[in-house]
Structures are given as structure tokens and as C-alpha cells.
Amino acid sequence: MISKELTIRNESGFHIRPAQLFTEKAASFQSTVKVEYINEPNNVIIDGKSILGLMTLGLEKGSVITLITDGPDEQAAMDALTELVDSGFGEA
């Protein structure tokens, strides 16, 4: 299992399009993908392959999440999802 903190960079935050891109990418890996979001006083961990779960987090630009991958291709999943988040989901 590996984990990494990531910052949501795109102006619109984690709306439906980024959530869809994220879940599609996450689903392409065998490893489990979890997203942890600490929003005091709550600490929420959701399935990163669930678009509904991601949408309920209400992530805005600047939100910090912890991405957790675990399984046979955990490093590849971490690398691909990190690149997606760091790119701002391709939004200008």
C-alpha cells in the first residue's frame, strides 16, 4: 500500500468531469484506490472508483486529498492518478 497527498489544482474543483476522468482511470487498475479527505471535524475515506463517492466530497481548488493505492499495480495506479490530478484534469 502506498499513499500520497495531492492538491486539487483546477479552477472548478472536482466537479463531474474530473470525477468521471478519475474514476475511469482508477477502474483501469486492479489495485484498490481510496481517496481520503480531511475536512475538520470529519475524516472521509471513499472508494476512488466510485463517481458518486468522489462527488460527495465537494472538493474545491486547493483542497488536499490523500490518494491510497493497494494491490498488484499500485505504483502504476498512483503514478497515473497523480499525473491526472496534477494536470488539473486537462482544464485550462
N, C-alpha and C positions, 0 to 999 in steps of 0.2 A: 504494500500500500504506500502510495506517495501523495503528498498534498502540497499545494502552492497557493499563496494569496495573489489574487488578481483584482485589478481595478477596472470597473466599467468605464470606458472612455468615450463612447459615442454620445452625442448631444441629447438624443431622445431616450437614452437609457435602455433598459431591457424590455422593449415592447414586443409585439407579436412576431415581427420579422426576425429579430435577433434570437428570440426564444425558439423559433422554428429552425433556424440555421444551427443553433446549438444542439437541439435535440436530434436533428438529423445526423449531425457529425458524431454525437455521442453514441447513437444507435449503431453506428458502423463498426463499433468496437465490442469485443466480447467482455471486456472488463466492466465492472460496475462503475458508475460515475455518480458522485454525490456533490451537491453544492451546499455549502454551509454559509449562512448569513447571520451575522450577529447584529441585531437591531435592538439595543437595550430597551427593555429588560429581557427581550426574547432572543433565544438562540435557535435558529431553524435549520434543519438539515433536510434537503429534499432530494428526490431521485432526479439526476441530471438528464434522464431520458424521458422525463415527463414534462410536456409543454405546459400543462395546467399548473404543475408544481412550480415551475420557473416563473410563470406569470403572477402567481400569488405572492412572490417575494417583493414586488414593487420596486425593483432596483432602478435607481436613477444614476445619472452621470456622477462619477466619483464614489459610488458605492463599492465597498471592498467585500469580496467573497473569498471563501476558501474552496478550491477545487480539489476533490479527493478522488483518485482513481485506484482501483484494486482489481488485479487479475492478470491474465497472461500477456496482455498487450497494454498494460497500464502506462508505460512510458510513452508509447506512441499516442495513446488517447490524451495523455497530459499535454504532449507537445502540440498536437493538432488543435485541441480546445484552447490552449493558451494562445496560440497564434491567432485563432478566430477572435477571441476576446480582445487581445492586444491590437488587432487591426481595426477595432471599432465596428466589427461585423460588416466591413466594406462600405460603411456610410461616411459621407464627406464631413 
